Amino acid sequence: MARLTLVSRSYCHLCDEMALALRPLSAEFGIDVDIVDVDADSELKARYDEQVLVLLHEGSELCHYFLEVAKVRDYLSKIR
């Protein structure tokens, strides 16, 4: 099963919106989404601090700032 990682911040409303927007894709493709607070991980903060929010799969960036549904759907179709 594929797992995506959403690098977010606890006080970021855009992060909350992306997490909600990922739910249909998660159900459609049977994937899990791990939500990680960038401020709780110094390595992630050093890498993504100003780019949050970021959606990753196995360390590869799928999108940041907003969910590109078509791009993520296409990517998930290929790794299925």
Stockholm file with secondary structure:
# STOCKHOLM 1.0

chainA/1-80         MARLTLVSRSYCHLCDEMALALRPLSAEFGIDVDIVDVDADSELKARYDEQVLVLLHEGSELCHYFLEVAKVRDYLSKIR
#=GR chainA/1-80 SS CCEEEEEECTTCHHHHHHHHHHHHHHHHHTCEEEEEEGGGCHHHHHHHGGGCSEEEETTEEEEESSCCHHHHHHHHHHHC
#=GC SS_cons        CCEEEEEECTTCHHHHHHHHHHHHHHHHHTCEEEEEEGGGCHHHHHHHGGGCSEEEETTEEEEESSCCHHHHHHHHHHHC
//
